[in-house]
Amino acid sequence: MIVGGGLVGMAMAAALGGAGIPVTLVESEKLPDLTGEAFDGRSSAIAYGSQQVLAGIGAWDHIAPFAEPIRDIRVSDGGWQFEGASPFFVHYHFADLNPETIPGARSHEGGGGHPPFGWIIENRAVRIGLVKRLQEIPAVTHIPGMRVDEIDFAGKSNLATLSDGRRIRARLVIGADGRASAVRRMAGIGVKELGYKHDAIVCTVTHERPHDGVAHEHFLPIGPFAMLPMTDDAEGRHRSSIVWTEDARIIPMLLKLTDAELGLEIERRFGTTLGRILPIGPRFTYPLKMILADTYIKEGLAITGDAAHGMHPIAGQGFNMGVRDVAALGQVLVDAWRGGLDLGSLQVLEGYARWRRFDNLMMLVVTDGLTRLFSNDLPPVRLLRDLGFFFFNKAKPLKRFAMRHAMGIVGDLPRLVRGEKL
Ligand SMILES: Cc1cc2nc3c(=O)[nH]c(=O)nc-3n(C[C@H](O)[C@H](O)[C@H](O)COP(=O)(O)OP(=O)(O)OC[C@H]3O[C@@H](n4cnc5c(N)ncnc54)[C@H](O)[C@@H]3O)c2cc1C
């Protein structure tokens, strides 16, 4: 049984159900709400390795039409009064990596055999694609619009009570119920939390000039400002998604601005390389904090995605780490299932915890460190940062390693990330 049918829970259900393991997926939101425009305004940078997983679980074909490839990444350091980016920046180009060193790269057409770093996709489009995929898998029972209120973990199989009083028995419960995970709490798993002095504003903007597949990250004194390339809309307007971290106290004022006024504020921070910028559609805000669960597993229980680890979006890695959880836990469980082992046993689940905990912890440390280093405008820190940018940009092997990291193809890769079958 999977509790929480968000991005990670649905991907997990598709992975396990697609391999023939009977899965019940319970999600508290009704499907029209979960996939509606008002639910989630974010677009996610889906790394190349995560795309391999989404393809391997049969969901990518439903998502691909809404995916914009990232061919270039430009990271630059901004300063006070928004005088624009400093001349020191790091530039990654997708063709700088040898495709022979990228698992599964040959299956990607276009780009001269070079796959992109990843894709920018509206979370809503990923959710709709995953819902469609689940409908194709007979082994998955999808129960949306129902909350899991209680789980009794005593005994050989867990007993979950849903909000309509229904009871479900499951040998293994997978908690994919997000940062405020009720499963984590009900299982008595503690969590470490660390807040930031800024929150995030997210919205979609149109701009006069095409983005050419370039993802920008511009570090401002308060925190990072990202402009992520999206597909053009039905009217042919060029679009990007912005993730703008800002002092939580001034966000309410910014949200009250008209579209034209907010567009000018965005230009003051990002510049006018894309021409005039105009926000469209609703604006969303997200509180930001880092969280880490004390453990990922107990007998009969595994937690995944944001329920296990929540990170700052500075590197666009939260969902990507959740997808890696899916690939690793999926592989451990499918192998155990085929070998006739008990899926809820600690011996089986330890394989997942060992595989994922260190990788997630490293990403938490890196994203937290980057956030603190770049949300800082002290002149000596800025000088060091800019020198760091300068030398990093020249250090080709280091840059290639960072690119492979951003693509999610470093470390002990699960079969799905390597483009192989589960
Ligand atoms: C501003 C911002 C930008 C981001 N950008 C990126 C990016 O570019 N790339 C990237 O990889 N990541 C990004 N992330 C991170 C990413 O959005 C999250 O890591 C991801 O959404 C986590 O998915 P999840 O399924 O684990 O949790 P959630 O999306 O929180 O899903 C949990 C689900 O569980 C359900 N639920 C909760 N409690 C219960 C219950 N008791 N019973 C039943 N259902 C329940 C909820 O309704 C929800 O649908 C970003 C995050 C933020 C804040």
The ligand as an ORCA input file, in Angstrom:
! r2SCAN-3c Opt
* xyz 0 1
  C       9.382     26.129     -5.338
  C       9.790     24.700     -5.572
  C      10.366     24.337     -6.780
  C      10.779     23.013     -6.987
  N      11.396     22.682     -8.180
  C      11.861     21.429     -8.362
  C      12.551     21.064     -9.570
  O      12.751     21.873    -10.482
  N      12.993     19.776     -9.703
  C      12.812     18.847     -8.723
  O      13.260     17.707     -8.879
  N      12.151     19.162     -7.584
  C      11.673     20.413     -7.381
  N      11.001     20.731     -6.218
  C      10.750     19.663     -5.227
  C       9.528     18.815     -5.608
  O       8.426     19.630     -5.923
  C       9.179     17.861     -4.478
  O      10.336     17.174     -4.099
  C       8.114     16.843     -4.909
  O       6.898     17.492     -5.225
  C       7.851     15.827     -3.806
  O       6.881     14.918     -4.229
  P       6.211     13.889     -3.201
  O       5.285     13.070     -4.023
  O       7.257     13.247     -2.371
  O       5.392     14.817     -2.182
  P       4.095     15.682     -2.459
  O       4.157     16.307     -3.805
  O       3.971     16.593     -1.279
  O       2.902     14.635     -2.470
  C       2.383     14.069     -1.299
  C       0.969     13.603     -1.591
  O       0.480     12.891     -0.466
  C      -0.878     13.228     -0.255
  N      -1.175     12.953      1.151
  C      -0.687     13.601      2.251
  N      -1.154     13.055      3.369
  C      -1.957     12.026      2.998
  C      -2.746     11.078      3.712
  N      -2.784     11.055      5.063
  N      -3.463     10.171      3.022
  C      -3.426     10.158      1.655
  N      -2.705     11.052      0.932
  C      -1.984     11.959      1.602
  C      -0.948     14.707     -0.647
  O      -2.264     15.083     -0.998
  C       0.001     14.765     -1.833
  O      -0.640     14.579     -3.072
  C      10.584     22.045     -5.983
  C       9.989     22.407     -4.767
  C       9.603     23.716     -4.555
  C       8.973     24.100     -3.220
*
